[in-house]
Structures are given as C-alpha cells and as structure tokens.
C-alpha cells in the first residue's frame, strides 16, 4: 500500500544516556525525521513522533488520509501496476491463463471509451429481472438471485464457520448494510448527519435519473428509498451491539426461520442462492428479519423494485460510465470522506484488479517482489511474541491457575500463517473479457460460488482470506489463527535493507503479531476456546476480573474527543483497543530479549526503549481528513490512529520511563486508572 517516501531532514535530538553504545547511521532515520520537536511527548506522543511528517506531507485532495498506510499502498500499487502492465502487454498470453486474465481485466478498466459506450448495459439483464417482479414471492426470488451476482439487497447472507462447531460450515443471515453505512446516520440530529441524509437523497435521485426516471419520479423514488432504509435502520443493531458473538448467534431450524418470516419462504430462496439441503441457519438479528417480513408486505411493490434497481447500480457504480461513477464518488468520497479529487484512473484500476484477482497477482508478487527471508523473519518475530505472551500469562496476578492453563493451551494452539499461502485458490473457471463492469460481475460471481461451495464440506483450515500483497493482518477466532501477509515486512525509509530490531518489534512485533494474538484474548476472542468454538473457558471469578479491566479501557477511550462534540465509541472499539494495548506490551517484552536492547545500543541519539516506542507510533502514522474521521467514529471498530498510540502508551510505565513522562501528564494515566490486562 505505499511508495517509498523521502523523509525530510531534521536535527536528531542529543539524548545522552550513560552506558549506551552509539551506532552510526548512513541513511536518514524516519524515527528522527518524522518527529515534530515543538510538541512535548508528555502532551501528545502521536504528534511528537509523527507531526513533522504530517507538516511536510499534507493529505492529497484525492485521499481520505495520508501516512504509513498510504505510503506502503503506493509501493505495493506500483508493483501491482508493473504486473498488470506486463500482462496487458503480452498479446500472446494463452486464453484462460492467469496472465491473460490479469492483463485483460486491467486493460478493460482503462478503456474509458468502451465503458462510456456500454453505459448501464452490463446490468441490463438484472434490470429486466427486477422489472418482471409481479408479487412478493417473485420479489424475494429476485432478491435472492441478486445476492449471487455481487450485491446484498435487504439482508446479508454468507457461508462461514459455525461459531459453536468450528469444524462445520453454516448459513448465516444478518441485517443489511444500508446505503449510508451506519444505522445512526438515519437518526442522529446533529448538523452533519442531517446534511448527509439530505445529500444521500440527492444522490439516490441522481442515480434514478440516470437509470431512466424523470425528475419527479426520481425525487419521489429517492424519498421512498430513504423512508425504506430508515425503517430498516430502526430494526438494525448498533455497531457496538454487533460485536457480541453470543447475542448475534441465534441458531434455528430452517422451518423455524420460515415460521418467523412467513412471507419469505427460505426453503425456495436458498436454492435460488445456490445452497441446498439446509436444515439450520444462524440468524444474527432476528428482530431485523421480523421487521423485514412486515415491510415486504406493506411497502408498495414498485417502491421495493425501485430500491432494488438503485441498490444494483450503487453496488457497481465505480465500474460504470462517468455519469454514475461521478455521482457515487461525490457522495461516498466527497460528502462522507472529504475527498475532492478522484485518484488517477490507473490507480483505481490497479487497486480493483488487485482486489478482484489478488490470488493471481499474489503468485507473481511473491516470486518477483518479495525479499528473500521475509517469511523466515516474520515467523521468528511471531514465535518470539508468542513466547513472551506465555510468560506474561503465567505471571498474571489476577487470573487463577485453572484459567491460566486454558489460556496457555489456547495460545499454544494459535496457528500462525505468515507470508503467503502454500496453496492458491483455483480461479480457472473465471472468464475475463473486455467489459470492465462485466469483468467485475464475473469475478464477483466466482467469489460467491467459491463461498457457497464450502457448505456441507469440511472446513479447510489452510485457507487464507488475505493476499500476500495486502498490508493488513487478521485473527480468525473460529480457526484460532493469525494471518500476517508478506508485505507487512515493508517499512518505509528502509527500502532494500533490514531495520533495527526496535523498529521490527515496534511495528511488526507490536502492532501486527502482538496485536493479532491479543485478539484471541480480547472481549470477543476470549469467548472462543482453543479449538475455535464459542465456549466459555473462564472461571466466573476470572471472567468478572477480566470484564472489570475491559470496562476500564472502554471508559478511557470514551473520553477521547476526536472532533468537537464527537467522542470515540469505547464499547465499539474495545476489542481493537485491548489488542493495541496487548500488542505494544508484548512487542516490548519480546524486544527486551534482543541484543540491541540488552546491549543498550543507541541509534540516532535514541535509546532502545525510545526507538521502540517511536517505532510503535510510526506504525500508526496516519493523518485523516475531518469528514473521514467523523465517518470512522460512526462506522469503524478501530479508534482513530492517534488514540491507538496515545491510548495504550499512557498505560505503560516503560513508556513513562523512556520519555520522562511525569505524574499528571496527558500521556500518563493515574495509577488507579491504569489498565493492565495481558
């Protein structure tokens, strides 16, 4: 996700520590050049560590944010672009080969003349099916069919591991993702939410006009869609409520689900969605489906058909002609995210090609761009983090021995998938032609078929859900696994050379391995056992102590005012906040075992401790536009970047010592409120 940035030069601070050996550096050191030394680290460590970079790298008009993620994204995009251009330039690539698919997909996205000529034609068959709807049964059949082609109208559906029987796949139903993205946008009465609702209605009307409605019909249709979505939002659970795995696990027989929603007839709809022989389903939010059942009977059929048409075009808008894509960009990027300028088309097409054909591109990326030894270095860091995690658990003063034993067993059984998969997904059945939107639809159909083919088959625990060129990582509680793609090894400013251990353990150890392992022990992950089943393994007393500690971290984050009058949602973000705190602690404990730490080796004037915490701050060096920040607070379970640094560090005595953080400072929690979990 980033191009190698060119750090500007600032004077290194001369922090003299007796007993430290000093190492000379031949290159500009990002930990030095990124800082804003006009900021006191005791007041705002995030800005002290990163503010200098922000001053010299303003957020581009085409981006929601700027920082380490954007920089790495640019680096990866440049590499993926080279892969795409090479494939597109090979006119002799065998039809059906990976190279042909990558090349033709990329070329189709750049062919704006063909895209303009096509208009909405790629969606014509779907539109005809919607027009043919005559009653509620045919409406629901059409809704079910649309789920198979990359859209999700009226409800969510997927095949995934059963939370309580992790060896089996189950059919899941959930509330729909609505057009504005979060149910609270439909009800909040602040000026921003009111404006967003008004702009959304304008956007819907504009899309309906492009579809072919006259002005009056488009305006009426937009108002009706807003009314329909508001009704759905009223029966939808809040962001924080969706994080409770027990309350969102409601397993019922298919007959019982049919009985609770008699106008939907899931026995007929599931085969339409490609799934047969279903006896039970897991319904995330039963109250939502009860309301939906009532709605399909009471909302005029033509209003529901208009909603389906809008939902269809909205789902594929970025891949259609300019008129649709521009309207979509204006609402979702400009109004919602503060982005005023589209990225260059090649960037958008590169990212979409990588998103849709990432399995194919990943095979080339691993071969051509991955530094040798990447996988081995990542495994080494991951194993070291797990080792210190075990030590920490053994020494916890708040957990009893029976629970410690089970926690250690779960930790020992965490599967670490690192670098890239040993087996790639088979995309041989995908056909890529010359229609950009048509290609997106074709690949979306493949992804859906791949998903539903799992039903009734054993769970493949070797499967990856990320590509090696994805700068991210995840913990899957049902597999009790962490997945760390290869490009996490990238550290801007250290291109072509290995960073020192303080940086490796601050970024990769703390914010990646430590963070993801802690997800297995956050408020959600701690409810799953070592086999990946939703199963309580805690004594009542230990669970009560754990919940008291997590409440403290919720209270801490609830006090962070990200924008005037807008506070971080401590409940919704608590899992990530627990993982951040656990991650930075475990990264530090593992770093203490390295020669750099033991020898107290100074680099660029910083002690090993100082470099570690500066590196951890570098991991979340992200500056974000206020519109995008407001949206993040409303829709994201991750706290804004500055609180992912300042929040956990304010709980660490080792940080206080490294930067002389005194009692009463903003970056130091009072002892009575300091959180220590893992």
Secondary structure, 3 states (H helix, E strand, C coil): CCCCCCCCCCCCCCCCCCCCEEECCCCCCHHHHCCCCCCCCCCCHHHHHHHHHHHHCCCCCCCCEEEHHHHHHHHHHHHHHHHHHHHHHCCCCCCCCHHHHHHHHHHHHHCHHHHHHHCCHHHHHHHHHHHCCCCHHHHHHHHHHHHCCCCCCCEEEEEEEECCEEEEEEEEEEECCCCCCCHHHHCCCCHHHHHHHHHHHHHHHHHHHHHCCCHHHHHHHHHHHHHHHHHHHHCCCCCCHHHCCCCCCCEEEHHHHHHHCCCCCHHHHHHHCCCCCCCEEEECCHHHHHHHHHHHHHCCHHHHHHHHHHHHHHHHHHHCCHHHHHHHHHHHHHHCCCCCCCCCHHHHHHHHHHHHCHHHHHHHHHHHHCCCCHHHHHHHHHHHHHHHHHHHHHCCCCCCHHHHHHHHHHHHCCEEEEECCCCCCCCCCCCCCCCHHHHHHHHHHHHHHHHHCCCCCCCCCCCCCCCCCCCCEEEECCCCEEEEEHHHHCCCCCCCCCCCHHHHHHHHHHHHHHHHHHHCCCCCHHHECCCCCECCCCCHHHHHHHHHHHHHHHHHHHCCEEECCEECCHHHHHHHHHHHHHHHHHHHHHHCCCHHHHCCEEECCECHHHHHHHHHHHHCCEEECHHHHHHHHHHCCCCCHHHHHHHHHCCCHHHHHHCCCCCCCCCCCCCCCCCCCC
